Amino acid sequence: MRGGQARTSLKSRRRKEDPMREFDRLPPELRGWLASAILPWRPRSVLNAFARARATAPDIQHALEELDRIEMRLIARDAARIWGEHHPFAAKVTEP
């Protein structure tokens, strides 16, 4: 591991804003979801994903469930490469 970063194919960039200030600006339901998320989402990324999910979801709960599906898809994408093809999430890659 170099620079404190785990092996992943996910993009990484330097932050220009204070991540805690961005987190504090999120709606309460998103802050709750982000606090229990598996991946280290940037507040802006989760807000963008939530806005896209909210555009098609009938309510906030369905939009949060869509965020769960997005997160599982991201984990599955890296699972086989990082932890091996026998990892439980490795076989769950389902791209829309």
HELIX and SHEET records of a PDB file:
HELIX    1   1 PRO A   19  ARG A   25  1                                   7    
HELIX    2   2 PRO A   28  ALA A   35  1                                   8    
HELIX    3   3 PRO A   43  THR A   56  1                                  14    
HELIX    4   4 ILE A   60  TRP A   83  1                                  24    
HELIX    5   5 ALA A   90  LYS A   92  5                                   3    
END                                                                             
